[in-house]
Amino acid sequence: MSTTRSKRWNGTLESLSADYLKDVMERMESYGDRVQFELPGHSKRPIYQVIGRGERKMGFDGKHLLLRLNDSGNVADSLSPVYTLEAVQAAISGKRSPRRSTNRDSANSSGSPVRRRAAPAVAVDTVEQDKYAYYRAHRDNLPEDIAQYAGEISQLMRAGKSAEEAFTQIVSQYY
């Protein structure tokens, strides 16, 4: 059995590690259902942007920390095609993403329509939404590298603190 995964990203979704893609999928579940990666460079973990409702974009670096978008509204000038949550899940499980979509199911040769089960409702993580809303509203007053403490801020908020209290505690603790 051969694998297409390599140490560096070659532009295909399947070449990214499953662990990295799981973290990308976690951000997608919180912020949007589509993702674009920076085209291949020298890194094995490219920067990416998650695209949500209303074409709102959030940028993340290779360590999944928030990035500011550039003047064109993207994380990079050259980006991959847009991948869906389903394509990322398929890449994690080792399946190749389809080159093109077809309307017919190849396993169904009788020509009858295929009924698919509706996707289960995804639980909305309001902690991540509240955290980002507070960050967006107060980013000018927050330290520039506070994004490196995003995990700790989320933990504090899940423990019952408000976004303001969590950010204040992190700022007083580290700055």
N, C-alpha and C positions, 0 to 999 in steps of 0.2 A: 504494500500500500504506500503510495507516495502522497506527499502533502505539498500544498502550495504556500504554506506559511513560511515566512522568512524572517530574518532579524529586522529588516527594514521594510517599510510600506512601499509596495510597488504600484499602487493605484487601484488594486482590486480589494474589495471588502474582505475576501477570504484570506488575504495575507496578513491581516491584523490579528493579534493574539486574542483568544477567547476571553481572557481576563480583562484586557483593555476594552473589548467590545461590551462586556457585561457592565463596566462602569459607564460607557457611553449610553447603553440602554437605560441605565438608572437615571441619567440626566434627561433622556428622551421621555421617560415615563413622567418626570416632574414638569418638564417645560415644553415639550412639543413632540409630534409624532414623526418628524422628518429630520435628517441630518446631512450635512455636507462636510467633507474633510478637505484640508489643504492638499493640493496635489503633491505627489511624491517629492520628498526632499532628502535630507540626510538623517532624518529621525525615524525611529521605529514606532513612535507614538505621535502621529500628526495632530496639529491643532484642528479644531472642528467647531461648527456652529449648529445648534439645534434650532429648528424652525418650528414655531408654534402657530396658533391661530392668528389670523390677520397678518401673516408673514412676519411676525415678530421674531427676531433672531437673538440668540444668546451665544456668546463665544466662550470657548473653553480651551485651555492649553493641554499639552500632552499628559499633564498630571491631573486633569479635570478641574482646574481652578478657573475662576471667571477671567475672561479677557475682554478688553474693550474692543469694539468693532472699529474698523478703520473708516476713513472719510466716505468710502463707497457703501458703507453699511454692512460689510462682511468682515470676517476674520482675516482673509487673505485675498490677494488679487486673482489667484488661480485656484479654483475649487473643483472638486469632483462632482459627478452627477448627484442628484438628491436621492438618498436612500430612505426607505420607509422602515418603520419599526419591525415589520415582518422580515425584511431583507436582513436586518442586523441579527434578528433571532435565528434566521436560517444560517447565517455565517457563523454564529456561535456554535450551532449544532454540527457544523462541518459541511453543510450542504452548499453547493454553489448557487449563487444568486442567478435567477433566470435572465438571459440576455433580452428576451422579449416575452411579453405576456400573450397568452392565447385564450380565446373564449371557450374552447372546447376542452374537456378533460380527456386526456389521452387514454385513461383507463376505462372510460365510458364510451364504448364503441356503438352502443345502441342508438345514440342520438337524443336520448331523453335528457331533460335538464337535470343538472346536479344541484341538490339542495344542500346548502351549507348552514351549519349552526351559527347563530349570531355570536359575535365575540362577547365574552363576559365584560361587564362594566369594570373599568379600571378605577381603583380607589385613588382619590386625589390627595396628594401629600401637601396639605396647606402649610406645613412648616417651611418647606422649600419656597413656596410662593410668597409667604409672608417675609421670609428672610430676604429674598431678592427684591421685593417691593420696598423694604426698609433700606436696603443697600442702594437701590436706584435713587430713592428720594434723598439720601444723605451722603452719597459718594464723595461729594466735595469736602465734607467735614471729616471723613474717615481716613485713616492711614492708607496709603496707596497699595500696600501689600497685605491688606487685611484678608484678602481672598484665601491666603494660605491657611487661615483658621476657620474656613467654612464648615468643616466637619465638626469642630468643637462648638461653633455657634448653633448648628443644627441639634447637637446633643443637648445643649442648654435649653433650647426651645422645646425639645421633646420632653424635657424634665419639668416643664411648666413655666419657664420664663417667657416674657414677651420678646419680640425681636429687638426692641430698644434696650431692654435689660441685658439680653445676651450680648449684643454688640458693645454696650457700655462695659460689661464685665471683661470681655476680651481686650478692649482698648486699655482698661486700667491694669489688666494683668500683664500684657506684653509691651505696652508703649509708655 
